[in-house]
Amino acid sequence: MFRIRFHGRGGQGMKTASRILGTAFFIEGYEVQDAPRYGAERRGAPIFAYVRADKVAVNERGIISHPDLVVVSDDTLVGMPAAGVMQGIDQNTVLLINSHETADTWQQRLNTQAKIIILPAQEEIEDRAELPYIGSQCAAAAAALSHVISKQTFTQALTEELQHLGDEVVKQNLAVASTAFDAMAPHSGIVKESALPSATDYIKPEWIELPFEKAEISAPAIHSGATSVKVRTGLWRTMRPVINYEKCSGCWWICSTYCPDGAINVTDDKLPDIDYDHCKGCLVCVAQCPPHAIESIPEHIAKEKELAGAKS
């Protein structure tokens, strides 16, 4: 079965992209399932859509957790944990990113074993929700990478799905889609069908036991102003970000700016320093660190290391 996931922003046409690709698979004789997934419909908000295609009935349901192909229309979503772009990606996954950056650059940034292919981005625009015809480009690129959908079939599918918008709109979408389809020719067939993951290979997660505390300890009520420092939100943390200063390149403005709680301070030596009393363990800094100098470890292991260091 082909399992394909599209990631983009509201307004970029990812729902339409999944419809076009699904129709193309159907014309080629596949059983198809396609659907969008998003919360409140809001322009610019991260959304995703997915397509399943197989020669037999598709009984699998729900979101795709082990994709064969992930298509990203907006590269600003890649490092956003809430967008879930990297969810379920492994060495067998192909990651197609619409970007001005090179594949090598993204390979270094993401430190992933997945195969990364770049769909050359058009000129930069102020409102990224208005990337022109990006849905058709992404669908065409995905069709080419699968190697089971001909260009003629894709043209028919796009025309069927967009004909209600008028001939001129169809013509413009076909033009950019054709370019994207041809651009993926060197990689045609790189996306392979995969089987269902085996239930016998399932590994249970390592649970972290959180001790039950009295209300006056775990639920402090501080109502006066300028007292947030007294609310040690680090107690919420289950994973701890740790800086490897041997790898740190000193670009402190990145991690300190992205930290949503301002829990990364800057030392006199211009190095980042994490305030663990108030770091909630969201791990945004881990995703944003360009040299991968910040890694995450389970909080209980970090505590054990601290105790061992104190005893020695």
C-alpha contacts under 8 A as a table, 3 or more apart, distances in Angstrom:
res1	aa1	res2	aa2	distance
1	M	52	R	6.77
1	M	53	A	5.67
1	M	54	D	4.64
1	M	55	K	7.67
1	M	193	E	4.89
1	M	194	S	5.60
1	M	195	A	6.44
2	F	51	V	7.70
2	F	52	R	5.50
2	F	53	A	5.12
2	F	54	D	6.43
2	F	68	D	6.54
2	F	192	K	7.09
2	F	193	E	4.73
2	F	194	S	6.60
3	R	50	Y	7.45
3	R	51	V	6.02
3	R	52	R	4.82
3	R	53	A	6.93
3	R	64	I	6.79
3	R	66	H	7.58
3	R	67	P	5.08
3	R	68	D	5.27
3	R	69	L	6.64
3	R	193	E	7.45
3	R	194	S	7.80
4	I	50	Y	5.58
4	I	51	V	5.15
4	I	52	R	6.45
4	I	64	I	7.66
4	I	67	P	5.71
4	I	68	D	5.95
4	I	69	L	4.81
4	I	70	V	5.93
4	I	71	V	7.66
5	R	48	F	6.92
5	R	49	A	5.87
5	R	50	Y	4.33
5	R	51	V	6.47
5	R	64	I	7.05
5	R	67	P	6.57
5	R	69	L	6.33
5	R	70	V	4.83
5	R	71	V	6.15
6	F	14	M	6.17
6	F	17	A	7.79
6	F	18	S	7.22
6	F	48	F	5.32
6	F	49	A	5.10
6	F	50	Y	5.91
6	F	70	V	5.97
6	F	71	V	4.74
6	F	72	V	6.06
6	F	73	S	7.62
7	H	14	M	6.83
7	H	46	P	7.38
7	H	47	I	6.07
7	H	48	F	4.39
7	H	49	A	6.70
7	H	70	V	7.45
7	H	71	V	6.06
7	H	72	V	4.80
7	H	73	S	6.27
7	H	74	D	7.66
7	H	77	L	7.95
7	H	83	A	7.70
7	H	85	V	6.70
8	G	12	Q	6.44
8	G	13	G	7.86
8	G	14	M	6.11
8	G	46	P	5.85
8	G	47	I	5.64
8	G	48	F	6.14
8	G	72	V	6.05
8	G	73	S	5.14
8	G	74	D	5.68
8	G	77	L	7.35
9	R	12	Q	5.69
9	R	14	M	7.70
9	R	43	R	7.07
9	R	44	G	4.80
9	R	45	A	5.14
9	R	46	P	4.50
9	R	47	I	5.53
9	R	48	F	7.96
9	R	73	S	7.99
9	R	74	D	7.29
9	R	129	A	6.17
10	G	13	G	7.25
10	G	14	M	7.89
10	G	41	E	7.22
10	G	42	R	6.07
10	G	43	R	4.49
10	G	44	G	4.66
10	G	45	A	5.25
10	G	46	P	6.39
10	G	47	I	6.29
10	G	129	A	6.52
11	G	43	R	5.57
11	G	44	G	6.49
11	G	129	A	5.16
11	G	130	E	6.62
12	Q	73	S	7.74
12	Q	129	A	5.39
12	Q	130	E	6.26
12	Q	131	L	6.27
12	Q	132	P	7.82
12	Q	133	Y	7.65
12	Q	134	I	6.35
12	Q	135	G	6.18
13	G	16	T	5.07
13	G	17	A	6.08
13	G	133	Y	7.71
13	G	134	I	6.95
13	G	135	G	4.62
13	G	136	S	7.82
14	M	17	A	4.78
14	M	18	S	6.27
14	M	36	P	7.75
14	M	47	I	7.81
14	M	48	F	6.71
14	M	49	A	6.22
14	M	135	G	5.41
15	K	18	S	5.36
15	K	19	R	6.43
15	K	35	A	7.16
15	K	36	P	5.39
15	K	48	F	7.56
15	K	49	A	5.75
16	T	19	R	4.99
16	T	20	I	6.17
16	T	135	G	6.48
16	T	136	S	7.82
16	T	161	E	8.00
17	A	20	I	5.20
17	A	21	L	6.18
17	A	135	G	4.81
17	A	136	S	5.84
17	A	138	C	6.72
17	A	139	A	5.01
18	S	21	L	5.19
18	S	22	G	5.85
18	S	34	D	6.08
18	S	35	A	7.04
18	S	36	P	7.67
18	S	49	A	6.20
18	S	50	Y	6.16
18	S	51	V	6.07
18	S	139	A	6.88
19	R	22	G	5.06
19	R	23	T	6.09
19	R	34	D	6.48
19	R	35	A	7.74
19	R	161	E	7.32
20	I	23	T	5.20
20	I	24	A	6.23
20	I	136	S	7.75
20	I	139	A	6.65
20	I	154	F	7.82
20	I	157	A	5.76
20	I	158	L	5.48
20	I	161	E	6.18
21	L	24	A	5.01
21	L	25	F	6.26
21	L	51	V	7.56
21	L	139	A	5.56
21	L	140	A	7.57
21	L	142	A	7.68
21	L	143	A	6.67
21	L	154	F	7.54
21	L	157	A	7.46
22	G	25	F	5.19
22	G	26	F	6.21
22	G	32	V	6.04
22	G	33	Q	6.94
22	G	34	D	6.09
22	G	51	V	6.24
22	G	52	R	7.82
22	G	53	A	7.52
23	T	26	F	4.95
23	T	27	I	6.22
23	T	32	V	7.91
23	T	157	A	5.51
24	A	27	I	5.21
24	A	28	E	6.42
24	A	143	A	7.92
24	A	149	I	6.75
24	A	153	T	6.03
24	A	154	F	5.35
24	A	156	Q	7.59
24	A	157	A	5.04
24	A	158	L	7.89
25	F	28	E	5.09
25	F	29	G	6.63
25	F	30	Y	5.45
25	F	31	E	7.66
25	F	32	V	6.86
25	F	53	A	6.69
25	F	149	I	6.68
26	F	29	G	5.19
26	F	30	Y	4.81
26	F	31	E	6.15
26	F	32	V	6.13
27	I	30	Y	7.23
27	I	153	T	6.92
27	I	157	A	7.63
28	E	148	V	7.64
28	E	149	I	6.61
28	E	153	T	7.31
29	G	55	K	7.15
30	Y	53	A	5.86
30	Y	54	D	5.35
30	Y	55	K	4.91
30	Y	56	V	7.45
31	E	53	A	5.58
31	E	54	D	5.31
31	E	55	K	5.79
31	E	56	V	6.22
31	E	57	A	5.89
31	E	58	V	6.49
32	V	51	V	7.15
32	V	52	R	5.67
32	V	53	A	4.53
32	V	54	D	6.70
32	V	58	V	6.95
33	Q	51	V	5.64
33	Q	52	R	5.05
33	Q	53	A	6.50
33	Q	58	V	7.16
34	D	49	A	7.33
34	D	50	Y	5.54
34	D	51	V	4.33
34	D	52	R	6.37
35	A	49	A	5.60
35	A	50	Y	5.68
35	A	51	V	6.86
36	P	47	I	7.69
36	P	48	F	5.97
36	P	49	A	3.88
36	P	50	Y	6.38
37	R	47	I	6.23
37	R	48	F	5.42
37	R	49	A	5.57
38	Y	41	E	7.04
38	Y	46	P	7.57
38	Y	47	I	5.02
38	Y	48	F	6.65
39	G	47	I	7.89
41	E	45	A	7.75
42	R	45	A	5.60
43	R	129	A	6.80
44	G	128	R	7.43
44	G	129	A	5.32
46	P	77	L	7.39
46	P	82	A	7.90
46	P	83	A	5.66
47	I	83	A	7.10
50	Y	63	I	7.32
50	Y	64	I	7.02
52	R	58	V	7.44
53	A	58	V	7.25
54	D	57	A	6.91
54	D	58	V	6.54
64	I	67	P	5.95
65	S	87	Q	6.78
65	S	88	G	5.22
66	H	87	Q	7.92
66	H	88	G	4.87
66	H	89	I	6.49
67	P	70	V	6.51
67	P	88	G	6.72
67	P	89	I	6.63
67	P	93	T	6.35
68	D	92	N	6.81
68	D	93	T	4.73
68	D	94	V	6.21
68	D	191	V	6.40
68	D	192	K	6.71
68	D	193	E	6.94
68	D	194	S	6.98
69	L	93	T	5.65
69	L	94	V	4.78
69	L	95	L	5.96
69	L	96	L	7.40
69	L	142	A	7.82
69	L	191	V	6.52
70	V	85	V	7.55
70	V	93	T	7.43
70	V	94	V	6.33
70	V	95	L	4.93
70	V	96	L	6.10
71	V	95	L	6.18
71	V	96	L	4.78
71	V	97	I	6.08
71	V	138	C	6.76
71	V	142	A	7.44
72	V	75	D	6.42
72	V	77	L	7.75
72	V	78	V	7.67
72	V	85	V	7.62
72	V	95	L	7.73
72	V	96	L	6.14
72	V	97	I	4.80
72	V	98	N	6.10
72	V	138	C	7.95
73	S	97	I	6.40
73	S	98	N	5.14
73	S	134	I	6.67
73	S	135	G	7.57
73	S	138	C	6.80
74	D	77	L	5.97
74	D	78	V	7.88
74	D	97	I	7.42
74	D	98	N	6.12
74	D	99	S	7.28
74	D	128	R	7.62
75	D	78	V	5.52
75	D	97	I	6.35
75	D	98	N	6.25
75	D	99	S	5.84
76	T	79	G	6.72
76	T	80	M	7.41
77	L	80	M	5.14
77	L	83	A	6.15
77	L	85	V	7.16
78	V	81	P	7.90
78	V	83	A	7.44
78	V	84	G	7.98
78	V	85	V	5.75
78	V	86	M	7.28
79	G	287	A	5.68
79	G	288	Q	6.31
80	M	83	A	5.53
80	M	84	G	7.25
80	M	85	V	7.87
80	M	284	V	7.73
80	M	287	A	7.56
81	P	84	G	5.56
81	P	85	V	7.67
81	P	284	V	7.14
81	P	287	A	7.63
84	G	87	Q	5.29
86	M	89	I	5.59
89	I	92	N	7.77
89	I	93	T	5.73
89	I	114	A	6.84
90	D	93	T	5.47
90	D	112	T	7.65
90	D	113	Q	6.37
90	D	114	A	5.65
91	Q	112	T	7.67
91	Q	113	Q	4.66
91	Q	114	A	4.44
91	Q	115	K	7.12
92	N	114	A	6.23
92	N	115	K	7.57
93	T	114	A	5.26
93	T	115	K	6.49
93	T	191	V	7.74
94	V	114	A	5.81
94	V	115	K	4.84
94	V	116	I	5.99
94	V	117	I	7.40
94	V	190	I	7.68
94	V	191	V	6.53
95	L	114	A	6.61
95	L	115	K	6.02
95	L	116	I	4.74
95	L	117	I	6.17
96	L	116	I	5.93
96	L	117	I	4.82
96	L	118	I	5.70
96	L	119	L	6.59
97	I	116	I	7.47
97	I	117	I	6.43
97	I	118	I	5.08
97	I	119	L	5.80
98	N	118	I	5.93
98	N	119	L	4.56
98	N	120	P	5.87
98	N	121	A	5.31
99	S	102	T	7.64
99	S	118	I	6.40
99	S	119	L	6.45
99	S	120	P	5.81
99	S	121	A	4.89
100	H	120	P	6.25
100	H	121	A	5.48
101	E	105	T	6.40
101	E	106	W	7.21
101	E	118	I	7.88
102	T	105	T	5.22
102	T	106	W	6.59
102	T	118	I	6.71
103	A	106	W	5.21
103	A	107	Q	6.05
103	A	116	I	5.78
103	A	117	I	5.91
103	A	118	I	5.90
104	D	107	Q	4.93
104	D	108	Q	6.24
105	T	108	Q	5.30
105	T	109	R	6.23
106	W	109	R	4.91
106	W	110	L	5.93
106	W	116	I	7.52
107	Q	110	L	5.46
107	Q	111	N	5.65
107	Q	112	T	6.35
107	Q	116	I	6.86
108	Q	111	N	5.25
108	Q	112	T	7.96
109	R	290	P	5.97
109	R	291	P	7.25
109	R	292	H	7.45
119	L	141	A	7.73
119	L	180	A	7.36
119	L	183	A	7.77
119	L	184	M	7.96
121	A	124	E	7.98
125	I	128	R	6.26
125	I	130	E	7.85
125	I	131	L	7.30
127	D	130	E	5.68
127	D	131	L	7.61
128	R	131	L	5.58
131	L	134	I	5.84
133	Y	136	S	5.58
133	Y	137	Q	6.50
133	Y	173	N	5.99
133	Y	176	V	7.17
134	I	137	Q	4.97
134	I	138	C	6.10
135	G	138	C	5.26
135	G	139	A	6.20
136	S	139	A	5.14
136	S	140	A	6.05
136	S	158	L	7.71
136	S	173	N	6.19
136	S	174	L	7.70
136	S	176	V	7.39
136	S	177	A	5.48
137	Q	140	A	5.18
137	Q	141	A	6.15
137	Q	173	N	7.97
137	Q	176	V	6.17
137	Q	177	A	4.60
137	Q	178	S	7.97
137	Q	179	T	7.97
137	Q	180	A	5.49
137	Q	181	F	7.62
138	C	141	A	5.16
138	C	142	A	6.15
138	C	177	A	7.89
138	C	180	A	7.59
139	A	142	A	5.16
139	A	143	A	6.18
139	A	177	A	7.78
140	A	143	A	5.08
140	A	144	A	6.26
140	A	154	F	7.07
140	A	177	A	5.38
140	A	178	S	7.17
140	A	180	A	6.10
140	A	181	F	5.08
141	A	144	A	5.16
141	A	145	L	6.21
141	A	177	A	7.72
141	A	180	A	5.48
141	A	181	F	4.98
141	A	183	A	7.73
141	A	184	M	6.01
142	A	145	L	5.15
142	A	146	S	6.33
143	A	146	S	5.33
143	A	147	H	6.80
143	A	148	V	7.45
143	A	149	I	5.66
143	A	150	S	7.83
143	A	154	F	7.32
143	A	181	F	7.42
144	A	147	H	5.41
144	A	148	V	7.78
144	A	149	I	6.70
144	A	150	S	7.54
144	A	151	K	7.74
144	A	181	F	5.51
144	A	182	D	7.75
144	A	184	M	6.05
144	A	185	A	6.68
144	A	188	S	5.65
144	A	189	G	7.53
145	L	184	M	6.43
145	L	185	A	7.57
145	L	187	H	6.10
145	L	188	S	4.42
145	L	189	G	5.22
145	L	190	I	5.90
145	L	191	V	5.80
146	S	149	I	6.87
146	S	188	S	6.47
146	S	189	G	5.09
146	S	190	I	6.80
146	S	191	V	5.20
146	S	192	K	7.03
147	H	150	S	7.36
147	H	188	S	5.38
147	H	189	G	4.56
147	H	190	I	7.96
147	H	191	V	7.94
148	V	189	G	7.83
149	I	153	T	6.31
149	I	154	F	6.64
150	S	153	T	5.16
150	S	154	F	6.28
151	K	154	F	5.07
151	K	155	T	6.13
151	K	178	S	7.82
151	K	181	F	7.42
152	Q	155	T	5.13
152	Q	156	Q	6.34
153	T	156	Q	5.11
153	T	157	A	6.26
154	F	157	A	5.02
154	F	158	L	6.12
155	T	158	L	5.26
155	T	159	T	6.13
155	T	174	L	6.92
156	Q	159	T	5.19
156	Q	160	E	6.22
157	A	160	E	5.19
157	A	161	E	6.25
158	L	161	E	5.22
158	L	162	L	6.05
158	L	170	V	7.64
158	L	174	L	7.46
159	T	162	L	5.36
159	T	163	Q	5.42
159	T	170	V	6.22
160	E	163	Q	5.57
161	E	164	H	7.55
162	L	165	L	5.60
162	L	166	G	7.49
162	L	169	V	7.69
162	L	170	V	6.06
163	Q	166	G	5.51
163	Q	167	D	6.57
163	Q	170	V	6.35
165	L	169	V	6.18
165	L	170	V	7.23
166	G	169	V	5.61
166	G	170	V	6.44
167	D	170	V	5.10
167	D	171	K	6.07
168	E	171	K	5.03
168	E	172	Q	6.29
169	V	172	Q	5.24
169	V	173	N	6.19
170	V	173	N	5.19
170	V	174	L	6.02
171	K	174	L	5.14
171	K	175	A	6.29
172	Q	175	A	5.21
172	Q	176	V	6.70
173	N	176	V	5.51
173	N	177	A	5.97
174	L	177	A	4.99
174	L	178	S	5.87
175	A	178	S	5.33
175	A	179	T	6.57
176	V	179	T	5.16
176	V	180	A	6.32
177	A	180	A	5.08
177	A	181	F	6.06
178	S	181	F	5.07
178	S	182	D	6.22
179	T	182	D	5.27
179	T	183	A	6.13
180	A	183	A	5.02
180	A	184	M	6.52
181	F	184	M	5.52
181	F	185	A	6.88
182	D	185	A	5.25
183	A	186	P	7.39
184	M	187	H	5.44
184	M	188	S	6.23
185	A	188	S	5.07
187	H	190	I	5.69
188	S	191	V	7.81
189	G	192	K	6.98
197	P	201	D	7.69
198	S	201	D	5.51
198	S	202	Y	7.22
199	A	202	Y	5.43
208	I	238	T	7.33
208	I	300	H	7.49
213	E	217	I	6.45
213	E	218	S	6.06
214	K	217	I	5.53
214	K	218	S	6.40
215	A	218	S	5.31
215	A	219	A	5.17
215	A	220	P	7.35
216	E	219	A	5.72
216	E	220	P	5.66
217	I	220	P	6.19
220	P	231	V	7.38
222	I	227	T	7.04
222	I	231	V	7.92
223	H	227	T	7.97
224	S	227	T	6.49
225	G	228	S	7.88
226	A	229	V	7.57
227	T	230	K	5.57
227	T	231	V	7.40
228	S	231	V	5.29
229	V	232	R	6.81
229	V	278	H	7.66
231	V	278	H	7.70
232	R	235	L	6.18
232	R	277	D	5.14
232	R	278	H	5.25
233	T	236	W	5.64
233	T	237	R	7.64
233	T	277	D	6.45
233	T	278	H	4.75
233	T	279	C	6.53
233	T	280	K	5.73
234	G	237	R	5.42
234	G	276	Y	5.71
234	G	277	D	4.66
234	G	278	H	4.51
234	G	279	C	4.87
234	G	280	K	4.87
234	G	281	G	7.42
235	L	277	D	7.38
235	L	278	H	7.98
235	L	280	K	7.33
236	W	280	K	5.75
236	W	281	G	7.70
237	R	240	R	6.83
237	R	279	C	7.29
237	R	280	K	4.88
237	R	281	G	4.91
237	R	282	C	7.98
237	R	299	E	6.97
238	T	281	G	6.65
238	T	298	P	6.14
238	T	299	E	5.14
238	T	300	H	7.73
239	M	281	G	5.47
239	M	283	L	7.86
239	M	296	S	6.13
239	M	297	I	5.58
239	M	298	P	4.49
239	M	299	E	4.96
240	R	281	G	5.55
240	R	283	L	7.76
240	R	296	S	5.31
240	R	297	I	5.37
240	R	298	P	6.09
240	R	299	E	5.46
240	R	302	A	7.31
241	P	281	G	6.71
241	P	283	L	6.38
241	P	285	C	7.66
241	P	286	V	6.80
241	P	294	I	6.17
241	P	295	E	5.54
241	P	296	S	4.41
241	P	297	I	6.64
242	V	294	I	5.40
242	V	295	E	5.41
242	V	296	S	6.04
242	V	297	I	7.43
243	I	248	C	7.42
243	I	293	A	5.76
243	I	294	I	4.47
243	I	295	E	6.65
244	N	247	K	5.66
244	N	248	C	6.27
244	N	293	A	5.12
244	N	294	I	6.10
244	N	295	E	7.72
245	Y	248	C	4.70
245	Y	293	A	6.92
246	E	293	A	7.80
247	K	291	P	6.64
247	K	292	H	7.41
247	K	293	A	5.01
248	C	251	C	7.67
248	C	291	P	6.70
248	C	292	H	7.94
248	C	293	A	5.14
249	S	291	P	6.94
250	G	270	K	6.57
250	G	271	L	5.56
250	G	272	P	7.45
251	C	254	I	6.06
251	C	255	C	7.73
251	C	271	L	7.83
252	W	255	C	5.77
252	W	256	S	5.93
252	W	266	V	6.96
252	W	270	K	6.93
252	W	271	L	6.02
252	W	272	P	5.36
253	W	256	S	5.36
253	W	257	T	5.65
254	I	257	T	5.30
254	I	258	Y	6.18
254	I	288	Q	7.22
254	I	289	C	7.10
255	C	258	Y	5.25
255	C	259	C	6.09
255	C	264	I	7.26
255	C	272	P	7.70
255	C	285	C	5.11
255	C	288	Q	6.52
255	C	289	C	6.25
256	S	259	C	5.39
256	S	262	G	6.61
256	S	263	A	7.52
256	S	264	I	5.06
256	S	265	N	6.75
256	S	266	V	7.79
256	S	272	P	7.13
256	S	285	C	7.85
257	T	260	P	7.73
257	T	262	G	7.49
258	Y	284	V	6.90
258	Y	285	C	6.62
258	Y	288	Q	7.49
259	C	262	G	5.42
259	C	263	A	6.52
259	C	264	I	6.76
259	C	284	V	6.50
259	C	285	C	6.25
260	P	263	A	7.86
261	D	278	H	7.65
261	D	279	C	7.29
262	G	265	N	7.39
263	A	274	I	5.94
263	A	275	D	5.14
263	A	276	Y	7.46
263	A	278	H	5.93
263	A	279	C	5.47
264	I	272	P	6.14
264	I	273	D	5.46
264	I	274	I	4.48
264	I	275	D	5.97
265	N	272	P	5.71
265	N	273	D	5.04
265	N	274	I	6.19
265	N	275	D	7.02
266	V	269	D	7.84
266	V	270	K	5.73
266	V	271	L	5.45
266	V	272	P	4.66
266	V	273	D	5.84
267	T	270	K	5.23
267	T	271	L	5.34
267	T	272	P	6.39
267	T	273	D	6.69
268	D	271	L	7.43
274	I	279	C	7.21
275	D	278	H	5.80
275	D	279	C	5.99
276	Y	279	C	4.87
276	Y	280	K	7.92
279	C	282	C	7.81
283	L	286	V	5.10
283	L	287	A	6.68
283	L	296	S	7.32
284	V	287	A	5.24
284	V	288	Q	6.24
285	C	288	Q	5.08
285	C	289	C	5.91
285	C	294	I	7.10
286	V	289	C	5.64
286	V	292	H	7.10
286	V	293	A	7.96
286	V	294	I	5.20
286	V	295	E	5.92
286	V	296	S	7.09
289	C	292	H	5.29
289	C	293	A	6.52
289	C	294	I	6.53
290	P	293	A	7.74
292	H	295	E	7.12
297	I	301	I	6.96
297	I	302	A	6.84
298	P	301	I	5.45
298	P	302	A	6.50
299	E	302	A	5.01
299	E	303	K	6.20
300	H	303	K	5.05
300	H	304	E	6.26
301	I	304	E	5.04
301	I	305	K	6.29
302	A	305	K	5.14
302	A	306	E	6.26
303	K	306	E	5.03
303	K	307	L	6.23
304	E	307	L	5.14
304	E	308	A	6.12
305	K	308	A	5.05
305	K	309	G	6.08
306	E	309	G	5.11
306	E	310	A	6.17
307	L	310	A	5.07
307	L	311	K	6.26
308	A	311	K	5.27
308	A	312	S	6.32
309	G	312	S	5.23
